[in-house]
Amino acid sequence: MATGDITATIPNLDGGAVDLLIEGFTTGATWDVGSGAGTALVNLADADATLTLTGNGYNADGTVNSSATYTSRLNAVRRKPYPNDGSEDQDASGSDLDIRFNADRWLWTGYTATLTCAAGIVTNSGGASQTSNSLASASVTNNSTLAPPKVIAQWDLQTSVPAQRVSADFTVGIEAYHHLGIACVEFTATGGTSAHEQTVRVTTKTRRQSANTSLYGEAYEATIPIAGFTQGETITINAVVKPNVGAASSVFDSSDTTGVDNEILLRSDLSFTCNKTGALDQYAYVDSGGNDGTGVVSGTPATAEASPYATIKAALDDGANIVRCTTGTHTITAPAVTTADYWVFVEAAPSATVTIQTSGNLLYKTRRLCIRNVTLNTAHFWDGENTERWLWIDGCTVSQTSTTVGFGYRSKGVYITECSGTFADVLSFSSSRVAYVFDGVAFTGFTRSDCTYKMCRCSGDLLLEHKPASNPAPTQDGIIPASFNQMQIADRDDRAITYNGAYDTAIGLAFLGNTIERHGTGSSTSPAVQIYADSGVNSSNNVIWAQNTVIGQRVNFCYNDSGTSSATRSNILWIGNASEDGFNIKGDTFGTPNANRVGNFPTGHGTGVFHNRSFNTTFPSNDSGASAMQGFLGPNTVDYAGGTALGFTDDQSLNSVGNAGDGDYTPDTGSVLLEELPEAYQFTEWDLYGTLLESTADIGAVQRGVATLQLTINPTTAPSIVASGGKLDFGTVANETLAARSIEIENIGNATLKLDLNTATITSTDIVNYFAKGSGSWNDDEDVAPDGTLQLAVTFNAAAATLSPGTYTAVLSIPSNDANSPFTLNLSATIAAAGGGEDTIALGSTIRPRNPYRNRNRIY
């Protein structure tokens, strides 16, 4: 070999290092990987040394792709552990130099690696100043033992609460993420007695909005035809999620998680019951004037309504599985035990206003009890008695004021969806099992939970924590604890998220698309977020912290700061996040230093760290490897005093002038967050407000987005797109007729178009204005999703009076959140001689949706 030749090896170390053996070089070398001598790589396009890894992955049709590839760049030379932390990791190897670089992507076992690099990435500054030679797809020995991570996936509670009765074609959805994207999701529904099987494969996500909080989430969804399934049989729905790049062990399969104890993880097969004839539904009505002795349970609601019960308990005892309460307050007490494995509903009767209360601690007895669409007042705990029992609280206004233990005490799990109100205690209690999942919940007051397995589309003053070991519910692993939430820390020196290593994480955790705002009174020393940090010594694998916005306090993440051993931090991703008060990582040099505490060295040097923005330049701190954190694009130079450190629309966090809370964390004009997140590094398709991410998106949880109104006249007959200020000509209209013309509004932007149709106007300089709003939702405000459309009409009324011949004009003005609002359309009509037939168009006001979900091909 010649002086300057390179031999590359991926060592059996931590999955983030690459060793280059350079012929004839010695220690004291300098390096340049594309951003200047001794400078960590910042602009990925400037990379001078790139690894290509080839191995197992999957295609969109679900087949194996044995040639799946991904790239990883050398981003910096690592430092040595304490006490040599002031030195780069360079050692003599005989007459050659062994220099340890860091890779910006995790390097997995089983993948063939090649290295391409420019000449001169290393200079023999300690010797004769020779420069290293170039390589072109040179083979790299891959000794890594780091396994590719598993897909992290959970069923979406908007569609897929387990144990539902389904009477028609039904939709299921699963939220899923992986380091390098998802190739496809295969849903297979199988009938328990018919053995009928239906498979649907999907490759794109669908967004869904909470009707309660108005926040959006996303999932891979499939609609399963009910034809072929037998009335009364169990339908088992399996989901298999395959990554673009990953081993067979990376594939998520819901059949791998079994047992009733694990249902609350939302990772098991779903079990629905076919009820396409409706025969399983048994109704009862409860009314204050009812009679428990004469109440009737019937498959016909009207029959049951004619003979109501006086109490919920009696209706349940007689076998009703849909108990409808009439207007008033009703008390629920312990019913007889039921064992059917589908939900028994206690709900408000149609058009009724209902309050349900408890009179004491409730042994709810029912295997699956759902309370929905009522006001629910309880100061007691709901006891599942350590049997196979679940609760579902849906669409309720809740006042749960127990301060000992609330819903779900000694239960398999509690599903809380589309609710608002106070949840005083959703915590573990002693050694009893307690477990929750939440979707679309607006929390009032401070809510703390240490036993939550999924929270999506929720809002409020929140603290989510790791479950204590004393709670026998499943380990919080392989879950998405928080996604698309609007979280606050109000008037308290505390956190919003603390997953600090109560136990090892093997499968993974994902936190995506959340806003977290610290505001109000009190000191502020605690971090807003603490994930495997602050003295945590348990190991963590496959933790994804992506596209979150944290304001008013810092994020502590991925520490190895205490003890005398290495706490493994592998397959960590830290991508596309915005934080006003910094990102913090600590390791071997913190506190009482120790050379063994290098478990977070890959993250500390930038492996898996991309496209984040932090205003506070003091973090990451206490780890000199922080200078090599390639994914941080550099500090913003705007001063805090203006309250716009990162350029938000309305910063109301603790660090702002206002500090009032409920700020608007949309990036403002000129923000350093705008258009900095390439598509290859995006995990979500939409933000929590439903804005579609562009190919180069904004950093953080909130996209600025653009709503753009495009108007088409006569869309069904002679479609023509007109610009604002354009013209709609009715042509010649005969007297004594009502003429109508249709218009179609399309949102060609990526943010929701908000139309103020109620304030839209038609003005005319004529003595009498004969133009008017026609059919459509002119009296309402309408939201039009990206690529969605709305049909409307305008009219010219020549029927009420005989008009003089000539041309009549007016201007239609439509206000919206389009930057060029209002959109104006010039209207004109010409009156001919009296007489003639009608000139009308029959129109509907239906919103005609186009596919608002773009199928974007990602490149990794």
Buried (B, 14 or more C-beta within 10 A) or exposed (E): EEBBBBBBBBBEBBBBBBBBBBBBBBBEBBBBBBBEEBBBBBEBEEBBBBBBBBBBBBBBEBEEBEEBBBBBBBBBBBBBBBEEBEEBBBBEEEEBBBBBBBBBBBBBBBBEBBBBBBEBBBBBBBBEEBBBBBBEEBEBEBEBEBBBBBBBBBBBBBBBBBBBBBBEEBBBBBBBBBBBBBBBBBBBBBBBEBEBEBBBBBBBBBBBBBEBBBBBBBBBBBBBEBEBBBBBBBBBBBBBBBBBBBBEEBBBBBEBBEEBBBBBBBBBBBBBBBBBEEEBBBBBBBBEEBEBEEBBBBBEBEEBBEBBBBBBBBBBBBEBBBBBBBBEEBBBBBBEEBEBBBBBBBBBBEEBEBBBBBEEBBBBBBBBBBBBBBBBBBBBBBBBEEBBBBBBBBBBBBBBBBEBBBBBBBBBBBBBBBBBBBBBBBBBBEEBBBBBBBBBBBBBEBBBBBBBBBBBBBBBBBBBBBBBEEBBBBBBBBBBBBBBBBBBBBBBBBBBBBBBBBBEBBBBBBBBBBBBBBBBEBEBEBBBBBBBBBEBBBBBBBBBBBBBBBBBBBBBBBBBBBBEEBBBBBBBBBBBBBBBBBBBBBBBBBEEBBBBBBBBBBBBBBBBBBBBBBBBEEBBBBBBBBBBBBBBBEBBEBEBEEBBBBBBBBBBBBBBEEBEBEBEBBBBEEBBBBBBBBBBBBBBBBBBBBBBBBEEBBBBBBBBBBBBBBBBBBBEEEEEEBEBEBEBBBEBBBBBBBBBBBBBBBBBBBBBBBBBBEEBEBEBEBEEBBBBBBBBBBEEEBBBBBBBBBBBBBBBBBBEEEBEEEEBBBBBBBBBBBEEBBBBBBBBBBBBEEEBEEBEBEBEBEBEEEEBBBEBEBEB
